[in-house]
Amino acid sequence: MERAAVGELVQSAVDGDAAAWDELVRGLSPLVWSVVRAHRLSDSDGGDVYQIVWFRFAQHLGRIREPHKAGSWLASTARHECLRVIKSLTRLTPTDDPRLLDRVSDDGTPEQKLIESEDAAAEVERNRRLWQEFEELGESCRRLLRVLIASPPPSYQEVSAALGIAVGSIGPLRRRCLGRLRARLLDRGVL
């Protein structure tokens, strides 16, 4: 296809002439395919490059400074796209080694990471709400439960001495306080 004819067709295509566009594609497709084939891409990758080149050409059609050199623009764009595809393919290393294919990443899959992060966020929220309800208990329950959850756990004699509660009352009082906390958590949908 002659450069002058290409320039006229580009100008007509810019003006909206569909027949001129069709003629450009028909006349310059062999050029694009020759560049793609020269880079020895697979049929699938070559087809993708071909589509991308024409898509980019359509995007830039009105901005091409020298319409008569549209063939050069297409060839250059095809070459750049082929090199981009080749570069992306070199990052992948296909293998037939079943040991590598079956290996699970130490980091886990993206899905596992998402589930773990959602679980962690839910646990943080549950703990926040638990402590919020804990703070709503009466002072005596909060004091008793705080002492009982100490690490290492104190003996009932130590609890009795610290809080001034009879040793025989600690168990029943603990049960009532935990029952109140459980009821609050159930009412709020935390449990």
Buried (B, 14 or more C-beta within 10 A) or exposed (E): BEBEEBBBBBBBBBEEBEEBBEBBBEBBBEBBBEBBEEBEBEEEBBEBBBEBBBEBBEEEBEEBEEBBBBBEBBBEBBBBBBEEBEEEEEEEEEEEEEEEEEEEEEEEEEEEEEEEEEEEEEEEEEEEBBEEBBEEBEEEBBBBBEBBEEEEEBEBEEBBEEBEBEEEEBEEBBEEBBEBBEEBBEEEEBB
